[in-house]
Amino acid sequence: MRNKIAIYTSIFGGKDTLREQIKFENVDYFCFTDNKDLKSDTFQIKHYPATSSDPVRSAKVFKMMPHIFLKDYEYTIWIDGNIILNPQFMELFKYLEQGDIALFKHPHRDCMYIEAAACVKRNKDNHYVIKTQVKQYHKEGYPEHNGLNTAGVIFRRNKSENVKKLNNAWWEEIQKFSRRDQLSFNYVLWKNKLNVVTIDLPYETGNHHFKIDKHIIGNSLDIPEARTEYQKMEDLIRTNELIRKEKLKKKVIYTAIFGKIDDLIEPEGDYSDFDFICFTDRKNLVSKRYKIIRVNRFHKDPTLDARMYKLLPHIFLPQYEYSIWIDGRVIIKKKDLTPLFDYLGDTNLAVFPHMHRDCIYEEAKACIYRGKDKPMVILNQITQYNKEKYPTKNGGVETGVLVRKHMQKDVIELQNHWWNELLKYSKRDQISFNYVAWKQKFKFKYIDGHVWDNKYFRVLEKHLADSRKLLSSQ
């Protein structure tokens, strides 16, 4: 990179052709595409695999998140594939003097609800998806005639924290609902109390800064099918894989809270080296420290949903190299957690040893005795492990805290195998961990002490939900 400004676009699935542009001084040009035959005299071609079976969604990933894919640039300017720049175009750059992001107001409408009706009428996306989105926004109190921007041209201060917040929140809406980004943009502004600069100039007729060409593929007569939850998950996995390769941040502390078993315990102090993330299905969960990521349920048992995020950080947090998982009832005591990574040594995973047991057969008996899962499920599991000659007294772990380099190949293989054991047998992950490590000849290290009370963490004796029941009965 030699310049501070990047003009960029993305074209996937042959939905458009690449228009050559006027070359402005001190500006770099990029086109993100899955078309390996695409050539240009203006743009540097960046080849990426499609992240979705829907090429429109594949293109949106790059449109939404220039702070990831063009992270070295101070300023980015998005242009839709059908935009042709005029010599006066860079005059618009001055609008960034008034704020961190600037784009045109919609030429015809000032209301997201009216825009949604127009999208349904013109089959711009699945009707059910759009109606579900509109219903949700209305339920949250999003007002009518709250303004509407058109997103064909977007000027950004690329390194602004507000812009990054907007980009991420906008992309989350695209993942949940319609690919029509104009439906969610003004909602995201309203929801996050963010402001943008609206360019109050003609966007279509009378525009002297650029021309709007016709797309190669016009409006389809067919209504796109709504994605299933598993298709959404596949799209998320592919997108996260792209993000991981950009090597954004290194360390994350994360947890998952599903159902009403736990509440979120806020850490105290400064943890500038870490991001904090909580996956949850709870709509009312808020935090000053954690980034709350609200997700849909996949299993009837909320514990199994939480374990999915616990065991598969390579799918849900691929942008991080190091992670510390903490169960919902774990309290962080020490402000500096970095020394925990020293326990990894020449391995990629560290965990506390079990306080009472060094054998998964004994752990299985304890789980049956305490009613932690269905007895027959656990018995079938340990019978199978015994049949495979898994040895007794081969170690036991407490998985309330996991320290990992979770994107390493051996850890990914362990995590996938471990998750498969939970799907086949008991949700009690401490029964299967040592078996999976033995089966795969996986090396890991133990952290000094025990998880219940050590210099880094303390674990509540009861889940917060159990504590609330106890207090209400007294």
Backbone hydrogen bonds, N-H to C=O, Kabsch-Sander energy under -0.5 kcal/mol:
donor,donor_aa,acceptor,acceptor_aa,energy
5,I,26,N,-0.7
6,A,75,Y,-1.8
7,I,28,D,-2.8
8,Y,77,I,-2.5
9,T,30,F,-1.6
11,I,32,F,-2.4
15,K,12,F,-1.4
19,R,17,T,-0.7
24,F,22,I,-0.8
27,V,24,F,-1.0
28,D,5,I,-2.6
30,F,7,I,-2.2
31,C,44,Q,-2.4
32,F,9,T,-2.3
33,T,46,K,-2.4
34,D,11,I,-0.8
36,K,34,D,-0.9
38,L,35,N,-1.3
44,Q,29,Y,-2.5
45,I,43,F,-0.6
46,K,31,C,-3.3
46,K,44,Q,-0.5
47,H,45,I,-0.6
48,Y,33,T,-2.4
57,R,54,D,-0.5
58,S,54,D,-1.7
59,A,55,P,-2.0
60,K,56,V,-1.7
61,V,57,R,-1.3
62,F,58,S,-0.5
62,F,59,A,-0.7
63,K,59,A,-1.5
64,M,60,K,-3.0
65,M,61,V,-1.3
68,I,65,M,-1.5
69,F,65,M,-1.8
70,L,66,P,-2.5
71,K,68,I,-0.7
73,Y,70,L,-1.8
74,E,4,K,-0.8
75,Y,4,K,-2.5
76,T,156,R,-1.8
77,I,6,A,-2.8
78,W,154,I,-2.6
79,I,8,Y,-2.2
80,D,152,G,-2.3
83,I,80,D,-1.9
84,I,211,K,-2.7
85,L,83,I,-0.5
86,N,209,H,-2.4
89,F,86,N,-2.1
91,E,88,Q,-1.9
92,L,89,F,-2.1
93,F,90,M,-1.2
94,K,91,E,-1.2
95,Y,92,L,-2.0
96,L,93,F,-1.8
97,E,94,K,-1.9
98,Q,95,Y,-1.5
102,A,155,F,-2.4
103,L,197,V,-2.0
104,F,153,V,-0.6
105,K,199,I,-1.1
106,H,148,L,-3.1
115,E,111,C,-2.1
116,A,112,M,-2.5
117,A,113,Y,-1.7
118,A,114,I,-2.0
119,C,115,E,-2.2
120,V,116,A,-2.2
121,K,117,A,-2.4
122,R,118,A,-1.9
123,N,120,V,-1.3
124,K,119,C,-2.8
125,D,119,C,-0.5
130,I,126,N,-2.2
131,K,127,H,-2.4
132,T,128,Y,-2.4
133,Q,129,V,-2.2
134,V,130,I,-2.7
135,K,131,K,-2.3
136,Q,132,T,-2.0
137,Y,133,Q,-2.4
138,H,134,V,-2.5
139,K,135,K,-2.1
140,E,136,Q,-1.6
141,G,138,H,-1.2
142,Y,137,Y,-2.5
146,N,143,P,-0.5
147,G,110,D,-2.1
150,T,104,F,-2.2
154,I,78,W,-1.8
155,F,102,A,-2.9
156,R,76,T,-2.5
157,R,100,D,-3.0
158,N,74,E,-1.5
158,N,156,R,-1.0
159,K,74,E,-0.7
160,S,157,R,-1.7
164,K,160,S,-2.2
165,K,161,E,-2.4
166,L,162,N,-2.4
167,N,163,V,-3.1
168,N,164,K,-2.5
169,A,165,K,-2.3
170,W,166,L,-2.7
171,W,167,N,-2.4
172,E,168,N,-2.0
173,E,169,A,-1.6
174,I,170,W,-1.8
175,Q,171,W,-2.2
176,K,172,E,-1.8
177,F,173,E,-3.1
181,D,179,R,-1.3
183,L,180,R,-1.8
184,S,180,R,-0.5
184,S,181,D,-0.6
185,F,181,D,-1.6
186,N,182,Q,-0.5
188,V,184,S,-2.5
189,L,185,F,-1.9
190,W,186,N,-2.2
191,K,187,Y,-3.1
192,N,188,V,-2.2
193,K,189,L,-0.6
193,K,190,W,-0.6
194,L,189,L,-2.4
197,V,101,I,-3.0
198,T,196,V,-0.6
199,I,103,L,-2.4
199,I,197,V,-0.6
200,D,198,T,-1.0
201,L,199,I,-1.7
207,N,204,E,-1.6
208,H,206,G,-0.6
211,K,84,I,-3.2
213,D,82,N,-3.3
213,D,211,K,-0.6
217,I,15,K,-1.1
218,G,216,I,-0.6
232,K,228,T,-2.3
233,M,229,E,-2.0
234,E,230,Y,-2.3
235,D,231,Q,-2.5
236,L,232,K,-2.3
237,I,233,M,-2.5
238,R,234,E,-2.2
239,T,235,D,-2.4
240,N,236,L,-2.8
241,E,237,I,-1.7
242,L,238,R,-1.5
243,I,239,T,-2.2
244,R,240,N,-2.8
245,K,241,E,-1.5
246,E,242,L,-0.7
246,E,243,I,-1.2
247,K,244,R,-1.9
249,K,319,Q,-1.1
252,V,322,Y,-1.2
253,I,275,D,-3.0
254,Y,324,I,-2.1
255,T,277,I,-1.7
257,I,279,F,-2.6
261,I,258,F,-0.9
265,I,263,D,-0.6
266,E,264,L,-0.6
271,Y,269,G,-0.5
274,F,271,Y,-1.9
275,D,251,K,-1.5
277,I,253,I,-2.1
278,C,291,K,-2.5
279,F,255,T,-2.1
280,T,293,I,-2.1
281,D,257,I,-0.9
282,R,257,I,-0.5
285,L,282,R,-0.6
291,K,276,F,-2.8
292,I,290,Y,-0.7
293,I,278,C,-3.1
293,I,291,K,-0.6
294,R,292,I,-0.7
295,V,280,T,-2.6
304,L,301,D,-0.6
305,D,301,D,-1.4
306,A,302,P,-2.2
307,R,303,T,-2.2
308,M,304,L,-1.6
309,Y,305,D,-1.2
310,K,306,A,-1.9
311,L,307,R,-2.9
312,L,308,M,-1.3
315,I,312,L,-1.5
316,F,312,L,-1.6
317,L,313,P,-3.0
320,Y,317,L,-1.4
321,E,250,K,-0.6
322,Y,250,K,-4.2
323,S,404,R,-2.5
324,I,252,V,-2.4
325,W,402,L,-2.6
326,I,254,Y,-2.1
327,D,400,G,-2.3
330,V,327,D,-1.9
331,I,458,R,-3.7
333,K,331,I,-0.5
333,K,456,Y,-3.1
334,K,456,Y,-1.2
337,L,335,K,-0.9
340,L,337,L,-1.9
341,F,338,T,-1.9
342,D,339,P,-1.4
343,Y,340,L,-1.4
344,L,341,F,-1.1
345,G,342,D,-0.8
347,T,344,L,-2.9
348,N,443,K,-0.6
350,A,403,V,-2.6
351,V,445,K,-2.1
352,F,398,E,-0.7
352,F,401,V,-0.6
354,H,396,G,-2.0
363,E,359,C,-1.9
364,A,360,I,-2.3
365,K,361,Y,-1.8
366,A,362,E,-2.2
367,C,363,E,-2.2
368,I,364,A,-2.1
369,Y,365,K,-2.6
370,R,366,A,-2.2
371,G,368,I,-1.1
372,K,367,C,-2.9
373,D,367,C,-0.5
378,I,374,K,-1.9
379,L,375,P,-2.7
380,N,376,M,-2.5
381,Q,377,V,-1.7
382,I,378,I,-2.5
383,T,379,L,-2.1
384,Q,380,N,-1.9
385,Y,381,Q,-2.1
386,N,382,I,-2.5
387,K,383,T,-2.1
388,E,384,Q,-1.6
389,K,386,N,-1.6
390,Y,385,Y,-2.5
395,G,358,D,-2.9
398,E,352,F,-2.4
399,T,397,V,-0.5
401,V,398,E,-0.6
402,L,325,W,-1.7
403,V,350,A,-2.5
404,R,323,S,-2.7
404,R,402,L,-0.5
405,K,348,N,-2.4
406,H,404,R,-0.8
407,M,321,E,-0.6
408,Q,405,K,-1.6
412,I,408,Q,-2.6
413,E,409,K,-2.3
414,L,410,D,-1.9
415,Q,411,V,-3.2
416,N,412,I,-2.5
417,H,413,E,-2.2
418,W,414,L,-3.1
419,W,415,Q,-2.5
420,N,416,N,-2.0
421,E,417,H,-1.8
422,L,418,W,-1.6
423,L,419,W,-1.9
424,K,420,N,-1.8
425,Y,421,E,-3.0
429,D,427,K,-1.3
431,I,428,R,-1.7
432,S,428,R,-0.7
433,F,429,D,-1.6
436,V,432,S,-2.7
437,A,433,F,-2.5
438,W,434,N,-2.3
439,K,435,Y,-2.8
440,Q,436,V,-2.3
441,K,438,W,-0.8
442,F,437,A,-2.8
445,K,349,L,-2.3
447,I,351,V,-1.8
453,D,450,H,-0.8
454,N,457,F,-2.6
458,R,331,I,-2.1
459,V,452,W,-2.2
460,L,329,R,-2.6
465,A,261,I,-2.1
467,S,463,H,-2.2
468,R,464,L,-2.4
469,K,465,A,-1.9
470,L,466,D,-2.2
471,L,467,S,-2.4
472,S,468,R,-2.3
473,S,469,K,-1.2
474,Q,470,L,-0.6
474,Q,471,L,-0.8
